[in-house]
Amino acid sequence: MTRDVRMQGFASRRDVADVVRLLDERLAPLPSESVPVTECAGRVLAAEVKALYDVPGFDRAAMDGYALRGAETFGATALAPLSFRVIGEARPGRTCDGEVRSGEALCIMTGAPLPRGADAVLMAEHATEQGGQVFALEAVAPGKNVGRRGEDIRAGSVLLPAGRLLRPQDAGLLASTGAAVVPVVKRPAVSIVITGDELLPPGERPRGAQIVDSNSLMLVALVRRDGGLPATAPIVPDRREALARALQAAAGDALLVSGASSVGAEDHAPDLVAELGVLEVHGVAMRPASPSGVGFFGRRPVFLLPGNPVSCLCAYEFFAGPAVRRLGGRPLQWPHRRAVLPVGRKIVSAIGRVDYVRVLIADGKVEPIGVSGASLLSSTTRAGGAVIVPKESEGFGVGENVEVLLYDD
C-alpha cells in the first residue's frame, strides 16, 4: 500500500539521480518496424545497414569532355595540340557499348559510363572539336576526371550503424545503394491526460475563476520534439472516478498526467497509479516540480507532472523526455544546444535539491529571472535557457562559468 500524502505533505523526496537511474534501468527501445526509404529521415535505425551495391556501380565521367587514353595526350599544349578522331557520344543513363582505341576519343557528359579502352576524360575547356577531330590543348593523366566504381561506397560495407538518428543526407545515402525499406525503431505513442476543474480547452478565453490549459500544447510539442507520437483527450475534471476512467482508457507506450499529482485533497493521480499499477516515485528533491511522480502500468511508464506550467516543463525535461527518447531509440541526454557562459548575477540554490533555474542571457552573461513562481510560464518565454544547479551546490557566484541549456535552436 502507498501512503496517502494528500493534505499531509511528503515524508521524504527522492533524489533526481535516483529517478533518472530507475528509468534508465527499466526502459528499453521499442521493437523495430520497416518504413519506406522515402519516409526514414528523422527516424532511428534499429539495425546497422550494409550497402547492397557499389556506388557508383560503374566507372564514369566526372567532367564534361572527351574520354580517351590519357597517356596519348602527353606533350599536348595549346601551341602544339594533339588530335583524336571523335567516334561518338556518351550521355548519363545510357550504356556505352563502344570501345575507344588508340587515336580515338568519345564525347562524354558528366555521369556517363566510361567506355572500354578509355582511362581519362579530357575536360571540354581544354579541347576544341572541328571536322570530326578533337584537339587536346593540354595533357590529361590516366585516371584523371574519372569516378571509379565503388569509390563512394563498396557493396557489403556498413553504411550506417544501429541507433543513428537518420538525417536527410542519410536517407539519400540509403536510397543511392538500392535500399527500398529501412528498419527503424517504432515511434513511442504517448497519451497525455490533463486534469483540473479550473481548465478550459486551448483556443478559449479565460473567464471567471477558470484559466486556459497551456500544458497540453507544450507537452504535445515536447513529445514530438523527442520523436514521440502524442495523443490528447478532453480535459478530465477533478473527480477520482473520472481520472480513473481516463487512466484506464489511455493507450500507447507511455502516459503523461498533468495535474492532480501533489498533496491536495483533489490530487488523486498518485493513489490511482498505485492502485492500477505501481507508483515508484512520488516527490522529488528538486525545484520546481517537487510533486512529480513516476509509476508503471506493466512495462508502460506513467509520469505525474505538476499542473503548474513551469513545473510541468521541468518534470518533463528531467524524466518524461528522456523516457520518450529511450523508447524511441534516441539518447537519454537533453536535446538542447549548450553554451558555457559566465554568471552576471548570483544564482542562489539550496543544498539537497536540484534547481532548474531560468536565466536571461545578456551581453554574454547569464542572470536568473527574478521570479520563483512555478505557474509563471511567461518566465520561460522570456528566458534564453536554463541552468541546472546540482544538489551539492548552493548556486553560482558572479563570474563563475556555467553550462546553459539553450531554449532556442
N, C-alpha and C positions, 0 to 999 in steps of 0.2 A: 504493500500500500504506500502511496506517495502522500507525504504530509500536505494537508490543505493549508496554504500560506495566505489565503485571502483574508485581508484585514488584520494579518498578524506580522507580515514582513518576512524577509528571508533570514533564516538562521545562519546561513553561510552562502558564499558565492564561489563558483568555480573559476579557476584561472583561465584566461583566454587560451593560453598554450595547451592546457588540458583538453579544451573543447576542440581545438584545431587538430590535436593528436587523435582524438576519438574519431573524428570524421575521416582523417587520413587512413586510419586502421579499418574502418567499417565500410568505406566506399570504394568501388572499382568502376572502371569504364563499362558502359553498356555493351551488349553484343553488337556485332557488325551487321551492315546491310550493304547491298550493292546499289550504286547510283550511276546513271549515265555520266560519261566523262564531261558532257556539256553542263552538268549540274554539280560538279565536285568541288569547285572553288569555294573556300570558306569552311569546308568540312575537314574532319581529322582522319587521316589514313589509319585503317585498322590493321594493316599488314604491309610489309615492305613490298614495293613494286619493282619488278625487273623488266628490262627492255625486251620486247619480243623481236625487234628487228634492229638492224644497223640504221643509224641516221647520220648523214644521208645514206640511202641504200645503193648508191652508185657514185662513181667519180663524176663530178660536174663542174661546169664553168663557174668561176667566182667573179668573172667580169664579162662585159660585152666585148667581143673581139673576134679573134681567129684562132681556132685550135690547130696546132701544128706540132712538129718535133722541135723542141726547144733548142737542141744542140745545133740545128741547122741555121739558127738566127745569129749565132756568134759572129761578131765582126760587123753586124749591121749598124749603120749610123744614118742620120738624116742626110748627110752628104754622100754616103755610099750605101743606099738601101739594097736589101736583098729581096728578090721576088719569089712568089709562090703561086701556083695555079689554084684558083678557088674551085673546089669540087662540089659545093653545095652549101646547105644551111641547116643549122640545128636550133630548135626552139624548145623552151621548157614544156614538159608534159608530153613530149613526143620521143619515141625511141629512135635511136640513130643506128641504122644498120650498115652505114658506110664505113670505110677504113681509110685513114689518112696515110698516104705513102710519102716517100722521100720527094721533096719539092712541092708538096701539096699543102693546102690549108682549107679549113672548113669554117665558114662564117658561123658564129655561135653566140647565143644570147645567155645572159646570166641565169644559172639554174638548169640549163640544158645538159643532158648527159654528154660526157666527153667521148668522142668517137674512138674506136680502136685505132691504134697506131699513133695517136696524138698524146703528148705528155705535158703540154703547156698551152696557155692562152695568151696570145699577143693582144694587148689592150687596143681597142679601136682608136684611141687617141695617139697611139704610136704606129699607126698604119694608114696607108692610103690604097684604095682599090680603083683599078682602072682596066677596062678591057679584059675582064676575067682574070686579072692578076692582082694580088695584094702585095704591097711593098712594105717590108718591115723597116721602120726607121730607127729601131734600136733592138738590142738583143734581149731575149727573154729566156731565163734558165729553165731547164726541165723541172716540172712541178709547180712553176710559178702560175698564180691566178687559177689554181685548180683546188676544188674542195674534194678531199678524198673520202671514199666510202668509210663510214663509221667514225669519222674524225670528231663528230659531236657526241654520238652515243654508240656503244658497242652492244650488240644483242647479248642478252644474259647478264649485263651489268645491272647493279642496283641503281634504280633511278631516284627513288625517294624512300626514306625509312619510315617504319611504323611510328605513329604518333605525331606525324608532321601536320600542322595546320596548313592546308593547301592554299597557296596564293594563286592569283590569276596566271602567272607565268608557269606555275607547276601544272595547272590544268592544260596549258598549251603544250608543255613538255610531254605529258602523258598522251595527249592526242597525237603528237607527232610520231610516237612509236607504235601506233595502231591500237592503243587501249580503247575499248568501247565502253566498258563498265569499270568502276573503281570501288574497292572495298573500303568503306568508311564506318566510323563509329556512329551508332544511332544518336540522333539529337535528343537530349532528355526532354520529355514532356513535363512541364511544371505547372501544377494547379495553384492558383492564387486565390485565397479566401480573405476577404476584407470584412471586418466586423465593426459595428458601432451604430447605436441609435441616432447619434448626432450627425451621421454622414449622409450627404447627398451624392448622387452619381456625378462623375465628371461631365461638364457641359452645362450643369445647372448653376444658378446663382445662390450664394449664401442667403439664408433667411432665418430670422428669429435666432434660436439657440443652435441652429444647425450650420455645419460647415461642409464644404465640398471635399470629397475624397481626392487626395493627391497621391496617396501611396500606391494605388493600383497602377496608375500611369508610370510612376517611377519604377516600380518593380517589373512591369512588362518590359520596359526599355532595358533594364539591367539584365533580365533573363535573356533577352535577345542578344545583348552585347556579349554575353558569356556562352552563346551558342545553343541556348535552350529554346523550346517552343512553349511560350506562355499561354495559359488559358485562364480567364477570369469568369466569375459567376456574379450574380446580383449581390449587393451588399447584404450581409447577414445581421439581423437585429441581435441585441444583447440578451438573448434568451438561450438557456442551456440546451433546450431541445432543438432549437433552430440551428445552433452551431454544431451540435452532434450530427444532425442530418447532413449539413454541409461538409463536414469532415468525412463522413462515410461515403458521400457521393463523389468526393474529389478523386479523380483518376490521375494517371500519369506516373512518372518516375520519382517525383519529389513534390512536396507540398509546402507552400508558404502561407502562414496565417498572420495577417497584420491586425493587431489589436487583441484585446482580451487576454494578454499574456502576463500581466503584472499581478498585483496582490489585492486589487479592488474586489468589491462584492460581486461585480458582474464579469470578472476575469475568469471565464470558465475554461479557456483553452488548455491550460496545463493539466487540470484534472481530467478533461476529456481525452487528451493524448495519452495520459497514463491508463485510462480505462480502456481505450480502444487499441492501444499498443504498449509501447514502453517510453517513458519520459526519462531520458538520460541526464538532462541538464535543465535546471530552472534557476536562473540567477547567475550572472557572470560578473566578475570583478573588473568592470570597465565603465567608462563614461564617455558618451551617453550609452544607452541600450543595456543597462544592467538587468532589466527584467527579461532578457532574451532567454529562449529555451530551445532545446534540441531533443527530438524523440524519433522513434521509428515505428512505422506500421509494417511489420515484417522486415523486409530489406529496404523499404522506402523511407528516406529521411523526411522528417517533419520539422520545420523551423518556425518557432514562435518569435515573431518580430514585433517589437513595441509599436503602438499606434502613432506615437509622436514621430513626425516625418524624419527628423534628423536621426533619431534613434533607429528608425526602420532602415534608413540608408546605411548607418553604421553596422547594424547587425547583419544586414545582407552582405556587406563587403567583407566582414570578418568570417562569416560562417556559411551562409547560403550560397554566396557567389562561388567560393572555392568548391563547394559540393556540386553545383551545377556544372562547373568546368571539369571536375573529375569524372562525373558521369558521362560527359561528352568527350572524354579523352584528352582534354586540354590540361595545361599545367595548373597547379593549385594557386600559383602566385597571382597577386592582384594585377590586372591588365592595364596598369596606369604607366604613363611615362613618368620618369623620376628625375628630379634635379636636386643637387646639393647646394643649398644657399645659406647665407649667414642669417642669424636671428637679429631683427631690428628692434623688437620689443620683447621683453621676457615672456617665456611660455611657462606657466605655472601648472604643476600637477601634484598628485599626492602619491606617496609610495604605497604600493599594494594593489594598485589598479592600473589598467591600460587606458590611456586617454586618446581619444580621436579628436584632434584639435583642428578646427577650420582656420585657415590662415589666408591673409591677404598677401599679395606679392607686389611690392612697390620699390622701385629703384634698386632692384636686385636683392632685396631683403624680404624676410617673412615676418609678419606680425599676426598674432592671434586676433581673431574677430572678437570684439568686446561684448559678446553675448554668450550665455550658457544655456539658454532655453532649448530643449530638445524639440519643441514644437515649431521653432522658427526656421522653416525650410528656406526662407529667403537668405539666411546666412550662408547656405551652401551655394546659392547662385551668385552671391557677392564674393565668395571665396575663390581664390585661384587654385586651391588644393587643400590637402590635409597633411598634418604631421602626426605620426603615431609616437606617443610617449610611452616607453616600456614601464612595467610595473615597478622596476627597481629605481626609477628616476623621479626626482622632484620637479623635473622640467629642464628647460634650456635657457641659459643666460644670454644676454646681448653679445653678439659677436661669434657665438658658437655656430658651427656648421651643422645643419640638419637635413635629412632627406625629406623631400616634399613629394607627395603623391599628387600629381597634377590632374585636375579635372578635365582639362581640355587636351585634345589630341594634338 
